[in-house]
Amino acid sequence: MGEELVHFRKEDEKLLRKLLEKVRAQADKVDTKEAEDHAQKELSELKGVLGKYNVSEDDLKAVLAWKHAA
Protein backbone atom coordinates (compact mmCIF):
# COMPACT_ATOMS: atom_id res chain seq x y z
CA MET A 1 0.00 0.00 0.00
CA GLY A 2 2.87 2.37 0.78
CA GLU A 3 4.41 1.81 -2.64
CA GLU A 4 1.10 2.60 -4.32
CA LEU A 5 0.85 5.83 -2.37
CA VAL A 6 4.35 6.87 -3.41
CA HIS A 7 3.60 5.99 -7.03
CA PHE A 8 0.40 8.02 -7.14
CA ARG A 9 2.01 10.98 -5.41
CA LYS A 10 4.76 11.02 -8.03
CA GLU A 11 2.18 10.82 -10.81
CA ASP A 12 0.20 13.65 -9.21
CA GLU A 13 3.37 15.73 -9.01
CA LYS A 14 4.06 15.18 -12.72
CA LEU A 15 0.53 16.20 -13.65
CA LEU A 16 0.68 19.29 -11.45
CA ARG A 17 4.00 20.32 -12.98
CA LYS A 18 2.49 20.04 -16.46
CA LEU A 19 -0.51 22.08 -15.36
CA LEU A 20 1.74 24.73 -13.84
CA GLU A 21 3.72 24.96 -17.07
CA LYS A 22 0.50 25.48 -19.04
CA VAL A 23 -0.60 28.22 -16.64
CA ARG A 24 2.79 29.93 -16.93
CA ALA A 25 2.66 29.76 -20.72
CA GLN A 26 -0.83 31.27 -20.78
CA ALA A 27 0.16 34.00 -18.34
CA ASP A 28 3.21 34.86 -20.47
CA LYS A 29 0.99 35.21 -23.55
CA VAL A 30 -1.52 37.43 -21.75
CA ASP A 31 0.94 39.71 -19.97
CA THR A 32 4.04 39.80 -22.12
CA LYS A 33 5.48 42.88 -20.39
CA GLU A 34 5.33 41.22 -16.96
CA ALA A 35 6.83 38.02 -18.39
CA GLU A 36 9.72 39.95 -19.92
CA ASP A 37 10.31 41.89 -16.69
CA HIS A 38 10.33 38.65 -14.70
CA ALA A 39 12.74 36.99 -17.14
CA GLN A 40 15.11 39.97 -16.94
CA LYS A 41 14.95 39.92 -13.13
CA GLU A 42 15.78 36.20 -13.04
CA LEU A 43 18.66 36.71 -15.47
CA SER A 44 20.00 39.60 -13.41
CA GLU A 45 19.84 37.56 -10.20
CA LEU A 46 21.58 34.63 -11.85
CA LYS A 47 24.30 36.94 -13.13
CA GLY A 48 24.76 38.15 -9.55
CA VAL A 49 25.31 34.61 -8.36
CA LEU A 50 27.47 33.38 -11.24
CA GLY A 51 29.05 36.66 -12.31
CA LYS A 52 32.47 35.89 -10.88
CA TYR A 53 32.69 32.74 -13.04
CA ASN A 54 32.47 34.61 -16.37
CA VAL A 55 29.52 32.55 -17.67
CA SER A 56 28.27 33.49 -21.13
CA GLU A 57 24.83 35.01 -21.68
CA ASP A 58 23.74 31.96 -23.68
CA ASP A 59 24.74 29.64 -20.84
CA LEU A 60 22.84 31.75 -18.32
CA LYS A 61 19.73 31.57 -20.50
CA ALA A 62 20.19 27.81 -20.85
CA VAL A 63 20.33 27.47 -17.06
CA LEU A 64 17.10 29.45 -16.73
CA ALA A 65 15.43 27.33 -19.42
CA TRP A 66 16.53 24.20 -17.55
CA LYS A 67 15.18 25.63 -14.30
CA HIS A 68 11.76 26.21 -15.81
CA ALA A 69 11.66 22.82 -17.50
CA ALA A 70 12.50 20.94 -14.33
Protein Blocks (a to p, Z undefined) as FASTA:
>chain_A
ZZmmmmmmmmmmmmmmmmmmmmmmmmmmmmmmlmmmmmmmmmmmmmmmmmmnopafklmm
mmmmmmmmZZ
